[in-house]
Amino acid sequence: MIEHLELFFKSIFIDNMVFAVFLGMCSYLAVSKKVATAVGLGAAVIFVLAITVPLNWLLDQYLLQPGALAWADGSSNGEGFSGMDLGFLSFIMFIATIATMVQLVEIVVEKFSPSLYNSLGIFLPLIAVNCAILGGSLFMQSREIETFGLAVNYGVSSGIGWFLAILAIAAIREKIRYSNVPAPLRGLGITFIITGLMGIGFLSFGGMLTGGDEEGEPSTEPTTEVEKIETEDTKELAENTKIIE
């Protein structure tokens, strides 16, 4: 349970897709002019990440990793599929899964919310090539997420982090519209500045999941060679003293 909570908060605040690694900036900047539009796109990103990251985890575990095809190997001598390495297909398989889910989202949004579909425009199908979506699956692979449940957690929490980022900047941009912003900074200029400041602010969350020892006391274990030698000399002196006594 602690592992799930740690991954959840870390993916939202510390390793935020926008403010930590600046992925998905195209949609982030283009669709964040209105809160309603930002909410729609953010919800779509959460859905796509929540589906594609676990699916790609299954593909990675049972198809792409070296020796992952051992389950399909029926030979008794251990040769055959178990020796295959399909890791070079990671990008193709991940993008195919993402494109399928984005197409499904596009059909659903167009069916049930035509106004939102028209507001998002070209950026809804562009979720398929959104760096944040592909980055979620690649980070899942590089960080070696151990279980399917953690993969689901990571997908949902990464989507929530991106959703909070675009929602926050959309709310700020709606307020800035009525502010006296210098002419050279209007539009994307002030948006970049605010995004940078928000990224700096999110760095403060880096200490959320850090802490000392269980009892809050500094470790007494020797860390350098000199300290180890001094510790051994001290123990030897104590033993000699006991013998003399």
C-alpha positions as CSV (number, residue, x, y, z in Angstrom):
1,M,0.0,0.0,0.0
2,I,2.8,2.4,0.9
3,E,4.5,1.6,-2.5
4,H,1.3,2.5,-4.3
5,L,0.9,5.8,-2.4
6,E,4.5,6.7,-2.9
7,L,4.3,6.1,-6.7
8,F,0.9,8.0,-6.9
9,F,2.2,11.2,-5.2
10,K,5.6,11.0,-6.9
11,S,4.1,10.8,-10.4
12,I,1.7,13.7,-9.8
13,F,4.0,16.2,-8.0
14,I,7.6,15.2,-8.2
15,D,7.9,13.6,-11.6
16,N,5.1,15.7,-13.2
17,M,5.1,15.1,-17.0
18,V,4.9,18.9,-17.7
19,F,6.9,20.5,-14.9
20,A,9.6,17.9,-14.4
21,V,10.4,16.6,-17.9
22,F,8.4,19.1,-20.1
23,L,6.5,16.5,-22.1
24,G,3.3,17.2,-24.0
25,M,4.0,20.9,-24.2
26,C,2.4,21.4,-27.6
27,S,-1.1,20.5,-26.4
28,Y,-0.4,22.0,-23.0
29,L,0.2,25.5,-24.6
30,A,-2.4,25.3,-27.4
31,V,-5.4,24.0,-25.6
32,S,-5.0,25.9,-22.3
33,K,-6.7,29.1,-23.2
34,K,-10.0,28.0,-21.6
35,V,-10.6,25.9,-18.5
36,A,-13.5,23.9,-20.1
37,T,-11.3,22.9,-23.0
38,A,-8.4,22.0,-20.7
39,V,-10.6,19.8,-18.5
40,G,-11.8,17.9,-21.6
41,L,-8.3,17.3,-23.0
42,G,-6.9,16.5,-19.5
43,A,-9.6,13.9,-18.9
44,A,-8.9,12.3,-22.3
45,V,-5.2,12.2,-21.4
46,I,-5.9,10.5,-18.1
47,F,-8.1,7.9,-19.8
48,V,-5.5,7.2,-22.5
49,L,-2.6,6.9,-20.0
50,A,-4.7,4.7,-17.7
51,I,-5.4,2.3,-20.5
52,T,-2.2,2.3,-22.5
53,V,0.4,2.1,-19.7
54,P,-1.0,-1.1,-18.3
55,L,-1.5,-2.6,-21.8
56,N,2.0,-1.7,-22.7
57,W,3.2,-3.2,-19.4
58,L,1.6,-6.5,-20.4
59,L,3.2,-6.3,-23.9
60,D,6.6,-5.5,-22.4
61,Q,6.4,-8.3,-19.8
62,Y,5.0,-11.1,-22.0
63,L,6.3,-10.2,-25.5
64,L,9.1,-7.6,-25.7
65,Q,11.6,-8.3,-23.0
66,P,14.4,-10.8,-23.5
67,G,13.1,-14.3,-22.7
68,A,9.5,-13.0,-22.4
69,L,8.2,-15.5,-24.9
70,A,9.2,-18.5,-22.7
71,W,5.5,-19.0,-22.0
72,A,5.0,-19.8,-25.7
73,D,8.0,-22.1,-25.9
74,G,6.9,-25.7,-26.0
75,S,10.3,-27.3,-26.6
76,S,11.8,-29.4,-23.9
77,N,15.4,-28.3,-24.5
78,G,14.7,-24.7,-23.7
79,E,15.4,-23.5,-27.3
80,G,13.0,-21.6,-29.5
81,F,10.9,-18.6,-28.5
82,S,12.5,-18.2,-25.1
83,G,15.7,-17.0,-26.8
84,M,14.1,-14.2,-28.8
85,D,14.4,-10.6,-27.9
86,L,11.7,-8.3,-29.4
87,G,12.8,-5.2,-27.6
88,F,13.4,-3.4,-30.9
89,L,9.6,-3.5,-31.4
90,S,8.8,-1.4,-28.3
91,F,8.2,1.9,-30.0
92,I,6.0,0.4,-32.7
93,M,3.9,-1.7,-30.3
94,F,3.5,1.2,-27.8
95,I,2.5,3.7,-30.5
96,A,0.0,1.2,-32.0
97,T,-1.6,0.7,-28.6
98,I,-1.8,4.4,-28.0
99,A,-3.2,5.2,-31.5
100,T,-5.9,2.6,-30.9
101,M,-7.0,4.1,-27.6
102,V,-6.9,7.7,-29.0
103,Q,-9.1,6.7,-31.9
104,L,-11.6,5.2,-29.4
105,V,-11.5,8.5,-27.3
106,E,-12.0,10.6,-30.4
107,I,-15.1,8.5,-31.5
108,V,-16.6,8.8,-28.0
109,V,-16.0,12.5,-27.6
110,E,-17.4,13.2,-31.1
111,K,-20.5,11.2,-30.3
112,F,-21.4,12.5,-26.9
113,S,-19.8,16.0,-26.8
114,P,-19.6,17.6,-30.3
115,S,-18.8,21.1,-28.8
116,L,-15.8,19.7,-26.9
117,Y,-14.7,17.8,-30.0
118,N,-14.8,21.1,-32.1
119,S,-13.0,23.0,-29.3
120,L,-10.2,20.5,-29.1
121,G,-9.8,20.4,-32.9
122,I,-6.7,18.8,-34.3
123,F,-5.2,18.4,-30.8
124,L,-7.5,15.5,-29.9
125,P,-6.2,13.1,-32.5
126,L,-2.7,14.5,-31.8
127,I,-2.8,12.8,-28.4
128,A,-1.6,9.8,-30.3
129,V,1.8,11.5,-30.8
130,N,1.7,13.4,-27.6
131,C,5.2,13.0,-25.9
132,A,3.5,12.7,-22.5
133,I,1.5,9.6,-23.6
134,L,4.5,7.8,-25.1
135,G,6.7,9.0,-22.3
136,G,4.4,7.3,-19.8
137,S,4.9,3.9,-21.4
138,L,8.6,4.4,-21.9
139,F,9.2,5.6,-18.3
140,M,7.2,2.6,-17.1
141,Q,9.5,0.4,-19.1
142,S,12.8,2.1,-18.0
143,R,11.7,2.2,-14.3
144,E,10.9,-1.5,-14.4
145,I,7.5,-1.3,-12.8
146,E,7.1,-4.6,-11.1
147,T,3.4,-5.4,-11.1
148,F,0.3,-4.7,-13.2
149,G,-1.3,-2.8,-10.3
150,L,1.6,-0.4,-10.1
151,A,1.4,0.1,-13.9
152,V,-2.2,1.1,-13.6
153,N,-1.3,3.4,-10.7
154,Y,1.5,5.0,-12.7
155,G,-0.7,5.5,-15.7
156,V,-3.5,7.1,-13.7
157,S,-1.3,9.3,-11.6
158,S,0.8,10.5,-14.5
159,G,-2.4,11.5,-16.3
160,I,-3.6,13.3,-13.2
161,G,-0.3,15.2,-13.0
162,W,-0.7,16.3,-16.6
163,F,-4.4,17.2,-16.0
164,L,-3.5,19.4,-13.0
165,A,-0.8,21.1,-15.0
166,I,-3.0,22.1,-17.9
167,L,-5.9,23.0,-15.6
168,A,-3.7,25.3,-13.6
169,I,-2.2,27.1,-16.6
170,A,-5.7,27.4,-18.2
171,A,-7.1,29.1,-15.0
172,I,-4.2,31.5,-14.9
173,R,-4.4,32.4,-18.5
174,E,-8.1,33.2,-18.2
175,K,-7.3,35.6,-15.3
176,I,-4.3,37.1,-17.1
177,R,-6.5,38.0,-20.0
178,Y,-7.8,40.9,-17.8
179,S,-4.4,41.9,-16.5
180,N,-2.1,44.6,-17.8
181,V,0.6,42.4,-19.3
182,P,3.4,44.2,-21.2
183,A,2.8,43.9,-25.0
184,P,6.0,41.9,-25.8
185,L,5.0,39.2,-23.2
186,R,1.4,38.8,-24.2
187,G,0.3,35.3,-25.4
188,L,2.9,32.6,-25.3
189,G,5.6,34.8,-23.7
190,I,3.9,35.2,-20.3
191,T,2.7,31.6,-20.6
192,F,6.3,30.3,-20.8
193,I,7.3,32.5,-17.9
194,I,4.4,31.2,-15.7
195,T,5.2,27.6,-16.7
196,G,8.8,28.0,-15.7
197,L,7.7,29.5,-12.3
198,M,5.3,26.7,-11.8
199,G,8.0,24.2,-12.6
200,I,10.2,25.8,-10.0
201,G,7.4,25.7,-7.5
202,F,6.8,22.0,-8.2
203,L,10.5,21.3,-7.4
204,S,9.6,22.0,-3.7
205,F,7.6,18.8,-3.7
206,G,10.9,16.9,-4.1
207,G,11.2,16.5,-0.3
208,M,7.8,15.0,0.2
209,L,8.9,11.4,0.1
210,T,12.3,11.7,1.7
211,G,13.2,11.1,5.3
212,G,15.9,9.8,7.7
213,D,16.2,6.6,9.5
214,E,13.3,4.9,11.1
215,E,14.0,6.3,14.6
216,G,15.2,9.7,13.2
217,E,18.8,9.1,14.4
218,P,21.8,9.5,12.1
219,S,23.5,6.3,11.0
220,T,26.6,5.3,13.0
221,E,27.9,2.9,10.4
222,P,31.4,3.9,9.0
223,T,31.2,5.2,5.5
224,T,34.9,5.8,4.6
225,E,38.0,3.6,4.6
226,V,39.5,5.8,7.3
227,E,36.5,5.5,9.5
228,K,36.5,1.7,9.1
229,I,40.2,1.5,10.1
230,E,39.6,3.7,13.1
231,T,36.6,1.5,14.1
232,E,38.6,-1.7,13.8
233,D,41.5,-0.1,15.9
234,T,39.0,0.9,18.5
235,K,37.5,-2.6,18.7
236,E,41.0,-4.1,18.9
237,L,42.0,-1.7,21.7
238,A,38.8,-2.5,23.7
239,E,39.5,-6.3,23.4
240,N,43.1,-5.8,24.6
241,T,41.9,-3.8,27.5
242,K,39.5,-6.5,28.5
243,I,42.3,-9.1,28.4
244,I,44.6,-7.0,30.6
245,E,41.8,-6.5,33.1
